[in-house]
Amino acid sequence: MIVLGIILGLLPGFAWLFFYLEEDVHPEPKRLIALTFVVGAAAAFLALAVEIFFNTAIRSISAEKLTFSYLLVLGLIEEFIKFGAAYITVHKNPAFDEPVDAMIYMVVASLGFATVENLGAINSNPAQTALLGTVFATTSFRFIGATLLHSLTSALLGYYWAIGIRKMNAAKYIVIGLAVATVLHGIFNYLIMNYGNALYSVVFLLVVGFFVLADFEQLKRRPI
């Protein structure tokens, strides 16, 4: 069952990865894709360390957790670290040569990040991992939930990054994209934490996904 848990933990990230790569009419180097995915996965451990530190600080001042502002900070931590993983990996690489690449590599890094989260979520409880139904339920929810969220918010940040490159003002647009991604991340987590019903969060992601696909099409039509 542990092996099955690992396979199912990997499945959502790789499924979305193949979907997004189909959006790029000029395929990226496989080695760079793989490297970006691995760096994104490693970034998940950095995010975990920062979040543990943040939660420790929250407890030390007896601040209330799970407020929207608290969720925004957690979202900012993850979105910033995912962006950093993609940026340090590809921004000086010659293969990074068209606007849609910013979205592609952001998504790849985010899916590496989400895959580590998935593996942790599915295999964190050995007793539950032994229950086949629980494993499949967790995998399905993360496929349409957290994994999709990470890819969508990172894709939007990548879109603003591309626009910033085009306008010769990358820093400004990266900050805007980071703010947008953080708010969307916070809203999703707020819906999950406060309403529980997956319907609200799924509908929210579908709406965001519509705009992300539109952004992909726009960038494919217009060069930097």
Z-matrix of the N, CA and C atoms (Angstrom, degrees):
N
C 1 1.458
C 2 1.524 1 111.97
N 3 1.330 2 116.06 1 -30.56
C 4 1.459 3 119.09 2 178.33
C 5 1.521 4 110.41 3 -62.97
N 6 1.348 5 115.36 4 -42.58
C 7 1.469 6 119.74 5 178.67
C 8 1.523 7 110.00 6 -61.97
N 9 1.327 8 116.66 7 -42.50
C 10 1.459 9 120.32 8 178.11
C 11 1.521 10 110.85 9 -62.71
N 12 1.326 11 116.19 10 -39.77
C 13 1.462 12 120.12 11 177.94
C 14 1.518 13 111.54 12 -61.46
N 15 1.330 14 116.81 13 -39.86
C 16 1.466 15 120.77 14 178.69
C 17 1.528 16 110.36 15 -66.77
N 18 1.337 17 116.35 16 -44.36
C 19 1.466 18 120.14 17 179.94
C 20 1.522 19 110.75 18 -61.14
N 21 1.328 20 116.52 19 -46.19
C 22 1.456 21 120.29 20 -179.02
C 23 1.529 22 111.23 21 -70.37
N 24 1.320 23 117.33 22 -27.90
C 25 1.461 24 120.39 23 174.99
C 26 1.517 25 112.40 24 -67.66
N 27 1.329 26 115.70 25 -32.03
C 28 1.467 27 120.78 26 178.85
C 29 1.529 28 112.34 27 -81.01
N 30 1.327 29 116.25 28 -27.96
C 31 1.461 30 121.12 29 -171.07
C 32 1.532 31 115.11 30 -58.54
N 33 1.349 32 120.54 31 -49.51
C 34 1.477 33 118.59 32 -177.17
C 35 1.520 34 113.50 33 -58.99
N 36 1.333 35 117.07 34 -44.36
C 37 1.461 36 120.49 35 -178.52
C 38 1.511 37 112.46 36 -62.88
N 39 1.328 38 116.80 37 -44.30
C 40 1.467 39 119.76 38 -178.62
C 41 1.525 40 111.50 39 -71.86
N 42 1.321 41 117.35 40 -33.01
C 43 1.465 42 119.97 41 178.00
C 44 1.522 43 110.79 42 -63.62
N 45 1.322 44 116.51 43 -47.73
C 46 1.473 45 119.43 44 178.25
C 47 1.524 46 111.07 45 -68.56
N 48 1.331 47 117.43 46 -32.42
C 49 1.463 48 120.37 47 178.55
C 50 1.519 49 110.60 48 -59.67
N 51 1.312 50 117.41 49 -47.84
C 52 1.471 51 120.68 50 179.92
C 53 1.525 52 110.88 51 -64.33
N 54 1.321 53 116.77 52 -35.62
C 55 1.465 54 120.23 53 178.32
C 56 1.523 55 111.07 54 -62.80
N 57 1.328 56 116.87 55 -48.84
C 58 1.467 57 119.94 56 -177.02
C 59 1.529 58 112.17 57 -69.47
N 60 1.316 59 117.28 58 -35.90
C 61 1.458 60 119.15 59 -179.88
C 62 1.520 61 111.73 60 -63.79
N 63 1.318 62 116.73 61 -25.25
C 64 1.458 63 120.57 62 176.56
C 65 1.527 64 111.71 63 -68.26
N 66 1.341 65 116.91 64 -17.83
C 67 1.458 66 120.92 65 179.98
C 68 1.528 67 112.29 66 -77.54
N 69 1.317 68 117.15 67 -13.04
C 70 1.469 69 121.87 68 -177.78
C 71 1.531 70 109.00 69 -95.94
N 72 1.334 71 116.05 70 113.07
C 73 1.465 72 119.84 71 -177.84
C 74 1.521 73 111.62 72 -72.97
N 75 1.346 74 117.33 73 -18.61
C 76 1.463 75 121.62 74 175.84
C 77 1.529 76 107.72 75 -117.16
N 78 1.333 77 117.32 76 92.28
C 79 1.466 78 121.21 77 -174.09
C 80 1.529 79 112.91 78 -52.88
N 81 1.329 80 114.28 79 141.15
C 82 1.458 81 121.03 80 -179.45
C 83 1.529 82 110.58 81 -83.90
N 84 1.341 83 116.64 82 159.77
C 85 1.471 84 119.66 83 177.90
C 86 1.528 85 111.19 84 -58.47
N 87 1.300 86 116.57 85 131.14
C 88 1.469 87 120.55 86 -176.02
C 89 1.524 88 111.40 87 -61.25
N 90 1.324 89 116.78 88 -36.78
C 91 1.466 90 119.04 89 -179.74
C 92 1.515 91 111.61 90 -65.29
N 93 1.341 92 116.56 91 -37.78
C 94 1.460 93 119.76 92 179.71
C 95 1.528 94 110.76 93 -71.55
N 96 1.318 95 116.37 94 -36.64
C 97 1.468 96 120.41 95 174.93
C 98 1.524 97 109.56 96 -60.78
N 99 1.342 98 115.97 97 -47.63
C 100 1.464 99 120.56 98 -178.80
C 101 1.530 100 110.97 99 -63.14
N 102 1.334 101 116.59 100 -42.51
C 103 1.458 102 120.05 101 179.95
C 104 1.523 103 111.05 102 -63.44
N 105 1.326 104 116.73 103 -43.00
C 106 1.466 105 120.43 104 179.82
C 107 1.526 106 110.70 105 -63.26
N 108 1.318 107 116.47 106 -40.28
C 109 1.468 108 120.97 107 177.96
C 110 1.527 109 110.42 108 -62.01
N 111 1.328 110 116.65 109 -45.09
C 112 1.469 111 121.03 110 -178.38
C 113 1.533 112 110.52 111 -66.31
N 114 1.331 113 117.20 112 -42.58
C 115 1.467 114 119.91 113 178.59
C 116 1.531 115 110.00 114 -64.00
N 117 1.345 116 116.57 115 -39.61
C 118 1.457 117 119.94 116 175.96
C 119 1.521 118 111.52 117 -61.38
N 120 1.332 119 116.44 118 -39.89
C 121 1.462 120 120.59 119 177.81
C 122 1.531 121 110.77 120 -64.06
N 123 1.325 122 116.34 121 -43.58
C 124 1.467 123 120.07 122 178.93
C 125 1.527 124 110.60 123 -63.55
N 126 1.333 125 115.94 124 -34.06
C 127 1.464 126 120.49 125 -179.41
C 128 1.519 127 111.60 126 -63.44
N 129 1.329 128 117.58 127 -26.27
C 130 1.468 129 120.41 128 179.08
C 131 1.526 130 110.94 129 -62.10
N 132 1.324 131 117.23 130 -34.94
C 133 1.461 132 120.43 131 179.12
C 134 1.529 133 110.47 132 -70.28
N 135 1.341 134 116.50 133 -37.22
C 136 1.459 135 119.91 134 175.67
C 137 1.529 136 110.11 135 -63.85
N 138 1.330 137 116.33 136 -44.03
C 139 1.463 138 120.33 137 179.02
C 140 1.527 139 110.65 138 -60.52
N 141 1.329 140 116.17 139 -41.53
C 142 1.464 141 119.83 140 179.07
C 143 1.522 142 110.88 141 -60.49
N 144 1.328 143 116.73 142 -43.13
C 145 1.460 144 120.24 143 179.90
C 146 1.526 145 111.20 144 -63.20
N 147 1.331 146 116.39 145 -43.38
C 148 1.467 147 120.32 146 179.43
C 149 1.529 148 110.30 147 -65.33
N 150 1.323 149 117.30 148 -40.41
C 151 1.463 150 120.64 149 -179.73
C 152 1.525 151 111.64 150 -67.47
N 153 1.332 152 117.11 151 -36.50
C 154 1.470 153 120.09 152 175.72
C 155 1.522 154 109.92 153 -62.64
N 156 1.324 155 116.13 154 -43.99
C 157 1.470 156 120.54 155 177.58
C 158 1.530 157 110.73 156 -61.28
N 159 1.336 158 116.07 157 -44.15
C 160 1.461 159 120.62 158 179.68
C 161 1.522 160 111.20 159 -62.67
N 162 1.325 161 117.11 160 -44.69
C 163 1.464 162 120.43 161 179.87
C 164 1.522 163 111.98 162 -65.08
N 165 1.329 164 116.26 163 -35.93
C 166 1.466 165 120.08 164 176.05
C 167 1.524 166 110.45 165 -63.18
N 168 1.331 167 116.37 166 -41.81
C 169 1.467 168 120.77 167 178.15
C 170 1.518 169 111.12 168 -64.28
N 171 1.336 170 116.66 169 -39.67
C 172 1.469 171 120.74 170 178.72
C 173 1.528 172 110.50 171 -62.30
N 174 1.327 173 115.91 172 -44.04
C 175 1.471 174 119.20 173 179.41
C 176 1.520 175 111.43 174 -64.87
N 177 1.331 176 116.72 175 -35.39
C 178 1.463 177 119.74 176 -176.61
C 179 1.519 178 112.64 177 -67.51
N 180 1.326 179 117.36 178 -25.86
C 181 1.473 180 120.17 179 178.66
C 182 1.523 181 111.30 180 -105.42
N 183 1.339 182 114.93 181 9.18
C 184 1.471 183 121.63 182 177.46
C 185 1.521 184 112.55 183 55.80
N 186 1.323 185 116.45 184 34.26
C 187 1.468 186 120.11 185 178.59
C 188 1.526 187 109.48 186 -78.65
N 189 1.337 188 115.26 187 153.04
C 190 1.455 189 120.51 188 -178.45
C 191 1.530 190 109.87 189 -75.75
N 192 1.328 191 114.61 190 134.96
C 193 1.455 192 119.54 191 178.22
C 194 1.526 193 110.24 192 -96.13
N 195 1.325 194 114.63 193 164.47
C 196 1.466 195 123.89 194 177.03
C 197 1.524 196 113.55 195 69.02
N 198 1.329 197 117.99 196 13.85
C 199 1.454 198 119.46 197 168.57
C 200 1.524 199 107.66 198 -74.65
N 201 1.328 200 116.17 199 166.03
C 202 1.455 201 118.35 200 -178.59
C 203 1.522 202 111.25 201 -64.02
N 204 1.325 203 117.54 202 -38.40
C 205 1.467 204 120.29 203 179.07
C 206 1.526 205 110.80 204 -64.43
N 207 1.325 206 117.00 205 -37.66
C 208 1.466 207 120.95 206 176.60
C 209 1.530 208 110.15 207 -62.62
N 210 1.332 209 116.48 208 -44.87
C 211 1.455 210 120.80 209 179.50
C 212 1.523 211 111.60 210 -65.99
N 213 1.330 212 116.66 211 -32.60
C 214 1.467 213 119.99 212 176.73
C 215 1.524 214 110.97 213 -63.92
N 216 1.328 215 116.62 214 -41.39
C 217 1.466 216 119.41 215 179.70
C 218 1.523 217 110.45 216 -64.16
N 219 1.327 218 116.81 217 -43.29
C 220 1.466 219 119.45 218 177.73
C 221 1.528 220 110.60 219 -62.16
N 222 1.332 221 116.15 220 -40.59
C 223 1.460 222 119.87 221 177.80
C 224 1.516 223 111.83 222 -63.30
N 225 1.335 224 116.05 223 -41.59
C 226 1.465 225 120.40 224 179.38
C 227 1.522 226 111.11 225 -62.38
N 228 1.318 227 116.68 226 -42.28
C 229 1.466 228 120.48 227 178.78
C 230 1.522 229 110.37 228 -57.11
N 231 1.326 230 116.17 229 -49.00
C 232 1.464 231 119.78 230 -175.93
C 233 1.523 232 112.06 231 -70.31
N 234 1.335 233 117.13 232 -41.52
C 235 1.462 234 119.18 233 -178.95
C 236 1.530 235 111.34 234 -66.56
N 237 1.321 236 116.90 235 -39.60
C 238 1.469 237 120.59 236 179.91
C 239 1.527 238 110.58 237 -65.90
N 240 1.328 239 116.48 238 -42.95
C 241 1.461 240 119.87 239 -177.89
C 242 1.522 241 110.76 240 -69.67
N 243 1.331 242 117.81 241 -38.19
C 244 1.477 243 119.97 242 176.29
C 245 1.527 244 110.22 243 -62.67
N 246 1.334 245 116.14 244 -42.69
C 247 1.467 246 118.78 245 178.24
C 248 1.526 247 110.42 246 -62.17
N 249 1.316 248 116.81 247 -44.52
C 250 1.457 249 120.44 248 179.04
C 251 1.512 250 112.28 249 -57.90
N 252 1.332 251 116.53 250 -39.27
C 253 1.465 252 120.52 251 179.69
C 254 1.522 253 111.03 252 -62.30
N 255 1.335 254 116.61 253 -44.60
C 256 1.467 255 119.91 254 179.62
C 257 1.522 256 111.10 255 -69.96
N 258 1.316 257 116.40 256 -42.75
C 259 1.466 258 120.82 257 -174.74
C 260 1.526 259 111.62 258 -62.47
N 261 1.331 260 116.73 259 -50.11
C 262 1.467 261 118.86 260 -176.31
C 263 1.533 262 111.25 261 -68.21
N 264 1.321 263 117.00 262 -21.17
C 265 1.458 264 120.04 263 -178.14
C 266 1.518 265 113.14 264 -83.47
N 267 1.347 266 117.62 265 -38.30
C 268 1.468 267 118.48 266 -168.05
C 269 1.527 268 116.33 267 -122.22
N 270 1.340 269 119.35 268 -14.26
C 271 1.476 270 117.39 269 -166.33
C 272 1.525 271 114.00 270 -64.85
N 273 1.332 272 117.83 271 -21.49
C 274 1.461 273 120.13 272 177.58
C 275 1.527 274 112.78 273 -107.42
N 276 1.305 275 116.29 274 6.72
C 277 1.465 276 120.23 275 -178.12
C 278 1.529 277 110.14 276 -82.79
N 279 1.332 278 118.41 277 134.77
C 280 1.471 279 120.92 278 -179.99
C 281 1.526 280 113.52 279 -58.54
N 282 1.328 281 117.15 280 -24.27
C 283 1.468 282 120.18 281 -179.86
C 284 1.527 283 111.62 282 -71.13
N 285 1.319 284 116.53 283 -16.21
C 286 1.470 285 121.25 284 178.46
C 287 1.529 286 107.41 285 -84.30
N 288 1.341 287 115.78 286 81.02
C 289 1.461 288 119.01 287 -166.92
C 290 1.525 289 115.31 288 -132.25
N 291 1.329 290 118.92 289 9.05
C 292 1.456 291 120.94 290 175.04
C 293 1.521 292 109.26 291 -146.92
N 294 1.340 293 117.51 292 155.05
C 295 1.461 294 120.34 293 -170.24
C 296 1.514 295 114.67 294 -58.18
N 297 1.322 296 117.69 295 -39.67
C 298 1.461 297 119.25 296 -177.46
C 299 1.524 298 111.78 297 -64.94
N 300 1.339 299 117.02 298 -19.37
C 301 1.465 300 120.28 299 179.19
C 302 1.526 301 111.53 300 -60.95
N 303 1.337 302 117.11 301 -34.78
C 304 1.465 303 119.82 302 179.50
C 305 1.519 304 110.39 303 -60.23
N 306 1.334 305 115.78 304 -41.51
C 307 1.467 306 119.64 305 178.45
C 308 1.532 307 110.58 306 -70.86
N 309 1.325 308 116.23 307 -42.43
C 310 1.461 309 120.07 308 -178.46
C 311 1.530 310 111.32 309 -59.71
N 312 1.325 311 117.05 310 -50.86
C 313 1.459 312 119.44 311 -176.57
C 314 1.526 313 112.35 312 -70.37
N 315 1.332 314 117.52 313 -32.16
C 316 1.454 315 119.22 314 174.00
C 317 1.526 316 110.36 315 -63.03
N 318 1.321 317 116.21 316 -42.44
C 319 1.466 318 120.14 317 179.04
C 320 1.530 319 110.83 318 -64.46
N 321 1.323 320 116.65 319 -43.21
C 322 1.469 321 120.40 320 -179.22
C 323 1.533 322 110.34 321 -60.71
N 324 1.337 323 116.87 322 -46.00
C 325 1.464 324 120.40 323 178.46
C 326 1.524 325 110.77 324 -62.01
N 327 1.326 326 115.79 325 -41.09
C 328 1.468 327 119.50 326 -178.15
C 329 1.526 328 111.34 327 -66.70
N 330 1.327 329 117.47 328 -34.67
C 331 1.452 330 120.05 329 -179.83
C 332 1.533 331 111.60 330 -73.43
N 333 1.327 332 117.00 331 -32.06
C 334 1.465 333 119.35 332 170.70
C 335 1.521 334 110.04 333 -62.58
N 336 1.324 335 115.41 334 -43.65
C 337 1.466 336 122.58 335 178.03
C 338 1.527 337 110.14 336 -59.74
N 339 1.353 338 116.19 337 -50.27
C 340 1.461 339 121.13 338 -177.19
C 341 1.517 340 112.17 339 -65.71
N 342 1.335 341 117.55 340 -32.24
C 343 1.459 342 120.88 341 -179.67
C 344 1.522 343 111.34 342 -63.78
N 345 1.320 344 116.74 343 -40.10
C 346 1.470 345 120.02 344 176.12
C 347 1.526 346 109.77 345 -63.87
N 348 1.326 347 116.77 346 -42.33
C 349 1.465 348 120.13 347 177.05
C 350 1.529 349 110.41 348 -60.25
N 351 1.333 350 116.38 349 -43.65
C 352 1.463 351 120.42 350 -179.03
C 353 1.523 352 111.61 351 -61.87
N 354 1.321 353 115.72 352 -45.00
C 355 1.467 354 119.74 353 178.96
C 356 1.524 355 110.89 354 -60.11
N 357 1.330 356 115.72 355 -40.26
C 358 1.455 357 119.49 356 178.32
C 359 1.513 358 112.25 357 -67.17
N 360 1.342 359 116.87 358 -42.22
C 361 1.460 360 121.00 359 -177.77
C 362 1.520 361 112.13 360 -67.33
N 363 1.332 362 116.40 361 -40.97
C 364 1.460 363 120.20 362 -175.29
C 365 1.524 364 112.02 363 -77.84
N 366 1.326 365 116.96 364 -31.36
C 367 1.461 366 120.19 365 -175.11
C 368 1.521 367 113.78 366 -108.06
N 369 1.327 368 117.56 367 11.07
C 370 1.465 369 120.25 368 -175.85
C 371 1.524 370 113.01 369 -72.52
N 372 1.331 371 115.56 370 -27.89
C 373 1.469 372 120.04 371 -177.92
C 374 1.532 373 109.22 372 -120.04
N 375 1.333 374 118.49 373 103.22
C 376 1.470 375 120.72 374 -177.30
C 377 1.529 376 113.34 375 -56.39
N 378 1.341 377 116.80 376 -34.76
C 379 1.465 378 120.18 377 -179.15
C 380 1.520 379 110.83 378 -65.66
N 381 1.351 380 116.04 379 -42.62
C 382 1.456 381 119.74 380 179.64
C 383 1.524 382 111.47 381 -72.52
N 384 1.344 383 116.16 382 -34.69
C 385 1.461 384 120.05 383 179.71
C 386 1.529 385 110.65 384 -61.74
N 387 1.323 386 115.98 385 -27.51
C 388 1.464 387 119.79 386 179.60
C 389 1.526 388 111.97 387 -72.46
N 390 1.337 389 117.13 388 -14.77
C 391 1.456 390 120.94 389 179.77
C 392 1.523 391 109.13 390 -94.95
N 393 1.327 392 116.37 391 111.75
C 394 1.462 393 121.54 392 -174.51
C 395 1.529 394 111.61 393 -58.23
N 396 1.321 395 116.69 394 -41.97
C 397 1.461 396 120.23 395 -178.59
C 398 1.515 397 112.02 396 -62.98
N 399 1.328 398 116.94 397 -39.49
C 400 1.467 399 121.26 398 179.41
C 401 1.522 400 110.79 399 -65.00
N 402 1.324 401 116.80 400 -41.24
C 403 1.460 402 121.00 401 -179.81
C 404 1.525 403 110.63 402 -62.91
N 405 1.334 404 116.30 403 -46.79
C 406 1.458 405 119.96 404 -179.43
C 407 1.530 406 111.30 405 -66.09
N 408 1.321 407 116.97 406 -37.69
C 409 1.465 408 120.40 407 179.14
C 410 1.523 409 110.75 408 -64.92
N 411 1.329 410 116.45 409 -43.43
C 412 1.468 411 120.57 410 179.35
C 413 1.523 412 110.86 411 -64.94
N 414 1.335 413 116.14 412 -42.17
C 415 1.470 414 120.26 413 179.13
C 416 1.520 415 110.87 414 -62.58
N 417 1.318 416 116.77 415 -45.46
C 418 1.464 417 120.87 416 -178.88
C 419 1.515 418 111.03 417 -62.15
N 420 1.344 419 116.20 418 -43.60
C 421 1.460 420 119.31 419 -178.95
C 422 1.518 421 111.22 420 -65.64
N 423 1.324 422 117.13 421 -40.55
C 424 1.457 423 119.52 422 -178.85
C 425 1.529 424 110.91 423 -72.01
N 426 1.340 425 117.45 424 -27.54
C 427 1.461 426 120.75 425 177.57
C 428 1.530 427 110.48 426 -63.39
N 429 1.331 428 116.64 427 -45.63
C 430 1.467 429 120.72 428 -178.52
C 431 1.520 430 112.29 429 -96.80
N 432 1.329 431 116.05 430 1.05
C 433 1.450 432 120.04 431 -177.87
C 434 1.519 433 113.01 432 -115.14
N 435 1.316 434 116.01 433 -101.49
C 436 1.458 435 120.82 434 -171.80
C 437 1.524 436 113.58 435 -61.01
N 438 1.338 437 117.42 436 -40.66
C 439 1.465 438 119.74 437 -178.82
C 440 1.516 439 110.84 438 -65.17
N 441 1.323 440 116.43 439 -44.88
C 442 1.463 441 120.22 440 177.23
C 443 1.519 442 110.76 441 -64.47
N 444 1.327 443 117.11 442 -40.21
C 445 1.468 444 120.60 443 177.84
C 446 1.515 445 110.69 444 -56.35
N 447 1.336 446 117.21 445 -50.73
C 448 1.463 447 120.58 446 -177.92
C 449 1.529 448 110.97 447 -58.90
N 450 1.317 449 116.67 448 -42.33
C 451 1.465 450 119.03 449 -178.47
C 452 1.521 451 111.58 450 -67.87
N 453 1.333 452 117.72 451 -38.48
C 454 1.468 453 120.87 452 -177.87
C 455 1.519 454 111.81 453 -70.91
N 456 1.321 455 117.17 454 -46.17
C 457 1.466 456 118.54 455 -179.30
C 458 1.524 457 110.98 456 -65.34
N 459 1.331 458 116.75 457 -38.73
C 460 1.467 459 119.45 458 178.35
C 461 1.522 460 111.52 459 -69.10
N 462 1.337 461 116.77 460 -36.22
C 463 1.462 462 120.06 461 177.18
C 464 1.526 463 110.59 462 -62.71
N 465 1.328 464 116.78 463 -40.84
C 466 1.468 465 119.91 464 178.28
C 467 1.524 466 110.96 465 -65.60
N 468 1.318 467 116.93 466 -40.97
C 469 1.463 468 120.05 467 176.31
C 470 1.524 469 110.01 468 -62.93
N 471 1.337 470 116.11 469 -40.05
C 472 1.455 471 119.80 470 176.20
C 473 1.521 472 112.33 471 -62.47
N 474 1.318 473 116.51 472 -35.43
C 475 1.468 474 121.01 473 177.71
C 476 1.537 475 110.15 474 -62.34
N 477 1.315 476 117.21 475 -46.72
C 478 1.466 477 120.17 476 178.88
C 479 1.529 478 111.11 477 -66.69
N 480 1.297 479 116.56 478 -34.76
C 481 1.469 480 120.77 479 175.65
C 482 1.524 481 109.85 480 -60.33
N 483 1.331 482 116.76 481 -45.59
C 484 1.469 483 121.01 482 178.98
C 485 1.525 484 111.60 483 -62.99
N 486 1.332 485 116.53 484 -42.89
C 487 1.468 486 120.51 485 178.40
C 488 1.525 487 110.03 486 -62.30
N 489 1.337 488 116.36 487 -39.77
C 490 1.462 489 120.33 488 178.49
C 491 1.517 490 112.23 489 -63.34
N 492 1.332 491 116.60 490 -38.62
C 493 1.466 492 120.08 491 176.67
C 494 1.524 493 109.96 492 -63.82
N 495 1.325 494 115.96 493 -43.65
C 496 1.464 495 120.68 494 -179.49
C 497 1.527 496 111.36 495 -61.99
N 498 1.331 497 117.08 496 -38.64
C 499 1.461 498 121.52 497 -177.01
C 500 1.521 499 112.65 498 -91.46
N 501 1.329 500 116.93 499 5.93
C 502 1.469 501 122.15 500 178.68
C 503 1.526 502 111.93 501 60.49
N 504 1.322 503 116.53 502 34.08
C 505 1.463 504 121.41 503 179.65
C 506 1.529 505 108.10 504 -147.56
N 507 1.330 506 115.56 505 59.41
C 508 1.453 507 120.62 506 -171.70
C 509 1.522 508 112.39 507 -61.36
N 510 1.340 509 117.53 508 -41.27
C 511 1.469 510 120.25 509 -175.32
C 512 1.525 511 111.59 510 -58.82
N 513 1.335 512 116.55 511 -44.41
C 514 1.464 513 120.46 512 -178.77
C 515 1.518 514 111.16 513 -60.88
N 516 1.313 515 116.62 514 -46.81
C 517 1.458 516 119.65 515 -175.77
C 518 1.525 517 112.37 516 -75.29
N 519 1.322 518 117.32 517 -27.37
C 520 1.468 519 120.04 518 174.37
C 521 1.525 520 109.71 519 -65.25
N 522 1.330 521 116.47 520 -41.16
C 523 1.468 522 120.25 521 177.89
C 524 1.525 523 110.55 522 -62.77
N 525 1.347 524 116.06 523 -43.04
C 526 1.470 525 119.67 524 178.07
C 527 1.526 526 110.08 525 -62.00
N 528 1.334 527 116.10 526 -46.48
C 529 1.457 528 120.34 527 179.60
C 530 1.515 529 112.28 528 -62.20
N 531 1.327 530 116.00 529 -38.63
C 532 1.462 531 120.15 530 178.87
C 533 1.528 532 110.48 531 -64.27
N 534 1.339 533 116.05 532 -39.18
C 535 1.468 534 120.05 533 178.17
C 536 1.523 535 110.97 534 -65.28
N 537 1.328 536 117.04 535 -44.45
C 538 1.469 537 121.35 536 179.32
C 539 1.526 538 110.20 537 -61.82
N 540 1.330 539 116.54 538 -47.90
C 541 1.469 540 121.16 539 -179.03
C 542 1.523 541 111.13 540 -61.47
N 543 1.321 542 116.64 541 -40.72
C 544 1.459 543 121.18 542 -178.91
C 545 1.519 544 111.62 543 -64.67
N 546 1.324 545 116.51 544 -44.50
C 547 1.475 546 120.44 545 -179.80
C 548 1.531 547 110.20 546 -63.59
N 549 1.331 548 116.92 547 -44.94
C 550 1.464 549 119.96 548 179.24
C 551 1.529 550 111.06 549 -62.87
N 552 1.312 551 115.95 550 -40.63
C 553 1.466 552 121.13 551 177.40
C 554 1.524 553 109.94 552 -61.38
N 555 1.329 554 115.67 553 -44.62
C 556 1.459 555 120.15 554 -179.83
C 557 1.520 556 112.25 555 -64.25
N 558 1.338 557 117.29 556 -41.13
C 559 1.461 558 121.14 557 179.30
C 560 1.524 559 110.54 558 -61.90
N 561 1.339 560 116.69 559 -45.87
C 562 1.465 561 120.48 560 179.40
C 563 1.529 562 110.68 561 -58.32
N 564 1.325 563 116.97 562 -49.03
C 565 1.462 564 120.22 563 -179.07
C 566 1.524 565 111.32 564 -63.66
N 567 1.318 566 116.21 565 -36.51
C 568 1.468 567 120.56 566 179.14
C 569 1.534 568 110.32 567 -64.03
N 570 1.327 569 116.21 568 -42.45
C 571 1.466 570 120.19 569 178.21
C 572 1.519 571 111.46 570 -62.20
N 573 1.340 572 115.90 571 -42.68
C 574 1.462 573 120.20 572 179.78
C 575 1.522 574 111.17 573 -65.65
N 576 1.344 575 116.31 574 -45.86
C 577 1.461 576 120.88 575 -174.45
C 578 1.523 577 112.70 576 -70.64
N 579 1.330 578 116.77 577 -33.61
C 580 1.457 579 119.60 578 -171.22
C 581 1.519 580 114.91 579 -103.21
N 582 1.328 581 117.07 580 -19.38
C 583 1.458 582 118.98 581 -178.29
C 584 1.525 583 112.88 582 -117.34
N 585 1.334 584 116.50 583 -25.25
C 586 1.455 585 119.49 584 175.25
C 587 1.520 586 114.08 585 72.77
N 588 1.321 587 116.84 586 -45.42
C 589 1.460 588 121.14 587 -179.78
C 590 1.523 589 109.98 588 -61.37
N 591 1.337 590 116.19 589 121.60
C 592 1.462 591 120.24 590 -176.18
C 593 1.520 592 112.81 591 -67.49
N 594 1.341 593 117.36 592 -17.50
C 595 1.458 594 120.71 593 -176.31
C 596 1.524 595 111.65 594 -57.98
N 597 1.325 596 117.42 595 -45.09
C 598 1.462 597 120.80 596 -178.05
C 599 1.523 598 111.40 597 -61.64
N 600 1.329 599 116.31 598 -45.38
C 601 1.463 600 119.92 599 -177.58
C 602 1.525 601 111.19 600 -69.51
N 603 1.334 602 117.51 601 -35.77
C 604 1.467 603 120.59 602 179.42
C 605 1.519 604 110.42 603 -67.64
N 606 1.324 605 117.48 604 -44.35
C 607 1.464 606 120.68 605 177.13
C 608 1.524 607 110.15 606 -60.66
N 609 1.315 608 116.52 607 -41.30
C 610 1.463 609 121.36 608 178.05
C 611 1.529 610 110.55 609 -59.39
N 612 1.339 611 117.07 610 -45.36
C 613 1.459 612 120.75 611 -179.29
C 614 1.524 613 111.68 612 -67.37
N 615 1.321 614 117.77 613 -34.99
C 616 1.463 615 120.65 614 178.18
C 617 1.520 616 110.96 615 -63.76
N 618 1.325 617 116.88 616 -40.07
C 619 1.461 618 120.63 617 177.97
C 620 1.520 619 110.38 618 -64.81
N 621 1.334 620 116.44 619 -46.29
C 622 1.469 621 120.81 620 178.21
C 623 1.524 622 110.00 621 -61.77
N 624 1.335 623 116.59 622 -41.28
C 625 1.462 624 121.14 623 -179.36
C 626 1.518 625 112.60 624 -60.88
N 627 1.316 626 116.95 625 -35.64
C 628 1.466 627 120.97 626 177.66
C 629 1.521 628 110.72 627 -59.39
N 630 1.322 629 116.79 628 -44.34
C 631 1.466 630 120.53 629 -179.58
C 632 1.529 631 111.34 630 -70.81
N 633 1.324 632 116.86 631 -35.39
C 634 1.470 633 119.67 632 178.85
C 635 1.520 634 110.83 633 -63.55
N 636 1.328 635 117.21 634 -45.11
C 637 1.468 636 119.92 635 178.88
C 638 1.525 637 110.95 636 -63.28
N 639 1.329 638 116.97 637 -36.59
C 640 1.463 639 120.25 638 176.42
C 641 1.525 640 110.49 639 -63.88
N 642 1.330 641 116.47 640 -38.59
C 643 1.469 642 120.54 641 178.24
C 644 1.526 643 110.72 642 -65.80
N 645 1.325 644 116.88 643 -40.05
C 646 1.461 645 120.28 644 176.53
C 647 1.526 646 110.51 645 -57.44
N 648 1.324 647 116.29 646 -46.94
C 649 1.462 648 120.54 647 -177.87
C 650 1.515 649 110.81 648 -64.58
N 651 1.326 650 117.56 649 -38.27
C 652 1.460 651 120.65 650 -179.69
C 653 1.521 652 111.33 651 -64.27
N 654 1.328 653 115.69 652 -45.48
C 655 1.463 654 119.41 653 -178.22
C 656 1.510 655 112.49 654 -68.88
N 657 1.328 656 117.96 655 -31.68
C 658 1.467 657 120.23 656 178.59
C 659 1.522 658 111.59 657 -68.31
N 660 1.336 659 116.42 658 -26.13
C 661 1.457 660 120.19 659 -178.27
C 662 1.531 661 112.72 660 -87.24
N 663 1.339 662 117.34 661 -21.74
C 664 1.459 663 119.24 662 -172.99
C 665 1.513 664 110.11 663 -122.67
N 666 1.348 665 119.19 664 119.76
C 667 1.466 666 121.33 665 179.50
C 668 1.523 667 111.63 666 -74.77
N 669 1.315 668 115.24 667 158.65
C 670 1.470 669 119.76 668 175.37
C 671 1.524 670 110.33 669 -66.63
